Amino acid sequence: MTIYLADDIEPIEAIGRPIWNAVKENQNLSGVRFDRISSSARDLIFQFAFVHKKEDLMRQYNDAWCPEE
């Protein structure tokens, strides 16, 4: 798959598969498990997510992996 983070960042090529999918507020959200992704690519994905959309990332992570009881 090709991951486009921003116009000024080169796309990242990665192998992955979806592990969850949800439709929320007219958006298709997916969680991806990456296989054999380089640490530099992984770090860039996390850096971008935390810098630009930290609250959204954390909310989606918590909704997917830590459901309220």
Buried (B, 14 or more C-beta within 10 A) or exposed (E): EEBEBEEEEEEBEBEBEEEEEEEEEEEEBEBBEBEEBEEEBEEBBEEBBEEEEEEEBEEBEEBBEEEEE
